[in-house]
Amino acid sequence: MKAILHGNRVRLGSVTDQHLEIISEWFHNSHFLRRFDAVPAEPKTWESLQEWRDEAMKNNNHFLFSICDGKTFIGYVELDGILWNQRNGWVAIAIGHPDHQAQGYGTEAMELLINYAFHELNLHRLQLTVFEYNQPAIWLYEKLGFRYEGAQREFILRDGKSYDMFLYGLLKHEWEEKTAEEQP
């Protein structure tokens, strides 16, 4: 049986108190915040992050995993907003430190999360939103097989400019076809 939360370089695990300390530092970085969320950039307290993590652990439609390379915490992936009757869920990823970005960790972590969603939870559809100015994230999502489905035009206003928020989706059969093509 294939390991579902372990890849070649990363493994998905629980988000610990120590991880929350690092995530809290990311939420003091306006560059990170502006790529990650549409709400005004503001620091998050360790206590608010602990509440978010604890709520995810109690909720059956919210799955939160740390991304670790050996013992190094790199980021987290999240699957939430699951509508079980429709078998749909929302995915997100956060890698806060620039040294860990564009290194392939996000690709592998998202592959693990997608496999978990489709094969462990038996979901049918995954979706996400991304701001048009977050090109590295768009490249990642398209590389994984997510398809552009539309935009909320001029959704976000930053520094005197307006930007669209894109919606991307991935269906289980599309993922299976993509991964079958990549098999040697």
N, C-alpha and C positions, 0 to 999 in steps of 0.2 A: 504494500500500500504506500502511496506517495505521501510524503510529509506535506501538509497543507499550509503550514505557517513558517516553513523554513525554505529559503532559497540557497543559491550558491554563495552569496555574499551577505545577505541580511536575513534576519528572522523577525517575525512579528511576535510581540508579547504584550504583557500588561504594562500600562503606564503607571510608573511608581512615583512616590513622593519626590525622589531625586530627579526624575524626568520633569516633573512639574516645575521644579526650580529652574531648569534650563528653558522650558517653554515660557515661563514668566519673563525671562530675559528677552526672548524673542518678541514678546508683546510690549517691549519698551523700544522696539526698533520700528520707526514709522515706515521705512521702506518695506519691511516684511508685512506690516499691517495693511498697507495700501495695496499690496498684491493679493492679500488674503481675504479681505472683507470690505464691504461697502460702508459699514458704519464708520463714524469718525475714529481716526487713529487715537487710541488712548491705552495706557498701560492696563494690564489685568493683574489683579492681586493673586498671590499664591492660593488664597482661600477661595476665590471665585473659580480658579482652575481646578482646585480640588473638588468643588461642588459639581463642576461640569464632568469631571472624570468619574466621580462617585455615582452621579445620575446615569451616566452611560452604562456603568456596571450593573445597575438595577433594572434597566430598561431592556425589554426584549426586541425593540426595533432600533437599537443603537449599539453599534460595535465599534470600539475604539482600541487601536493597537499601537504600541510603540514600534519604531523601526530601529533595530540595533545591528551594528556590524561588530560582531564579537561582543565586547563589553561597552562599546561606544554607542551612546544614544544619538541618533541622527535626526529623528523626526517622528511623526505619527501619521497614520492613515485612519480614516473614519468612514464608516458605513452607517448612515442613519436615515431617519424619515421613511422607514420601510413601511410600505402598504402591503401587508401580507396577502390580502385578498387579490391584489393586482400583481404581486410578486415584483414590485418596483422598489428601488432604493437610490439614495443619493450618496455619492462618494466624494471624499476630499483628501488632500494630502498636504502636509506641512513639513518642510525641511528648512529650518531657520538659519543655520550657519552657512555662510557662503562657501566655506571649504568643503561642505558636503553636497552642495548643489552641482548639477551637471557632471556627476560622477557615475551615474547609472543606478544609484541607490533608489531613486524615486521610481524608475522603471520597474525594477525588480519588486519593490514593495507593492506597487500598484498591481503588478501581475499576480502576486500572492493574494491581495485583497479581492481582485476580480475572480480568481479561481475559488476563493472561499465563498464569495457571494453566489456564484453560479453553481458550484458543485457541492458545497456544504449546506448552504441555506436554500438552495434550489430557487433562486430568484431568476426572473426572466429578463429584466431590464435594469440597467444602471444609468444614472444621469448625473450631470454636474453642470455648474456654471463657472465661467471664467471671464475676466475682464479683457477687452480687446488689447490692452497694453501689456498683458502678461504673456508675451510671446514664448518664453521657455515652457510655461505650463501648457500652452496650446500645442507646441511641438510634442510634448510628452503625451498628451491625450490622443492626438492624432496618430502617433506612433503605436499606441496601444490599441488602436482601432475604433476609438470613439468617433462618431460622425457628427458634424455640425448640423444642428436642427433648426436654428433660428437665433434671433437676437432680440433683446429688449433694447431698442434704440435709445441712445443718449441716456442710459440708465444711471450713470455715475458721473458726478461733476467733481473734477479735481484740478486745482491750480488754474482755474479759469477756462478749462476745456471740458467737453463732454465726451464720454466714451460709451460704447455699447457693451452690454453684458451678453455673452454668447451662451447658448444652451447646447450641450453635447450629450449624445446618448449612445449606449452600446447594448445590443441584444445578445442573449446567450448564444443563439445559433451563429451570429457573426463572430463572436469570440472563439467558438469551437472551430469554425472554418479557418479563422486566422491562425490559431495555434496548430491546426492540422497541417496547414501549408508550411509552417516553420519546422515541422518534424523532419529529421533527416531520413 
